[in-house]
C-alpha cells in the first residue's frame, strides 16, 4: 500500500489550499481514510476522516473551514482547506485503515507541509 500526498505550500491567512492523497496497492474496499497533522512540538492529531461510505468526521478546530472528500473509483482523497489560519501550519499526513479478521491495517503517506503566515 502506498499513499502519495500533495498540495501543500505556503499561503497567507485567509487563503485556501487543496491537499490530495492518491492511494495504491491492496487496499480493502471498505476503509477509512483521514488527514492528520503535526505541528512542531505537538502530537499528531486528526484533522478529518471519511469512510468508504462517505461518513465524515472533523476536528472542532477545522469545522466549517475544511472539507474532506474522496473519489473511490480513483482511490484518491482530498482536503479542501479554506480560511486558513496560522494555527493550521503543520505537516499534513494522509492515512488509510481497515479491519479484517480482527486485525487493523494502518498505512501512512509522507507528509506535505502547509505553512500559513499572518
N, C-alpha and C positions, 0 to 999 in steps of 0.2 A: 504494500500500500504506500502510495506517495501522495503528499499534499503539497501543492505549489501555491504559495500566497503571493499576491502582487497588489500594487496600487497605492502603497504608502508614499509619503512625501512630506514636504514642509509647506504649511499654509498659514495664513493669518486667521486669527479668531473670527468666527462668523462664517467662514467659508466651508466648502464641502469637499469630501473625498469619497471615493468608492473603492472598497477593497474587494478582491476576487480570490477565490481559493479553488483551484482545479484539482480534483481527486482522481486517482487512477489506481488500478490494481484490484485485488479481490475483495471489494467492499460489499458487505451484505446489503441487500436492497432495503431492509428495514434498519434504519440507523438514526443517530442524532448527530448533526454537525453543529459546530459552535465556533464563535470567535472569543478569544481570551486576550487579555492584555497585561503587560507587566511594565510598570514604570520603575526607574532606578530606585533601589532601596525598598521596594514593595514586593508583596507576593503577587503571583499571577492570579487574576480574577476573571470571572466570567463576564463577558460583555453581553452576548446574546447567543441563543441557541435555537435551532429549528429541527424538527423531526422530519423524517421522510414523508410523513403525512401532512406536514405543513404547520404543525403546532409550534408556536414561538414563545420565547421567554427572554425578558430583558432585565438587565441590571437597572435599578431605580435611577441611577445617575445618567442613563442614556435614553430613558423612555421619552418618546415624543421627538427625539432628535435623530436616532439611529433606526434603520430598518434592515432587518435580515431577510434574505430570500435565497431560494435555491432553484436550480434547474436540474431535476433528477435525470432527465434524458442526457444532459451534458455533464452530469456529475460535478457540478460547479455550484459554489455558494458565494453569496455577495453580502457586503455590508455597506449600505449607503449611510454615510455619516454627514449630517447637516448641522449647521450652527455649532461648529466645532469650538471647543474651549481649550485654553492652555492645559487644563487638568486632563484632557484627553490624550496628552502627549504620552506615548508609550510604544513599546514593541507589541504589535498585534500578531497573534498566532491563531491559525485555524486548527480545528480538531475534528476528528470523526470517531465515533464509538458505537459499538453494538454488542449485543449479548447473545451467546449461543451456548447451549448446554451448561448454563450457569457460569460460563467464562466470559469475562469482559475483554473485548478487543478495543484498544485505545491507541490512536495514532495522532501525531502532531506534525504540522508543517513547520518550515523555517519561519522565522518572524519577518514582519515587514514594519519598518519604523514609520510612525506618524509623529510629526512634530508640529505643534500649534503654537504660534507666537502671538503675543498680545499686542 
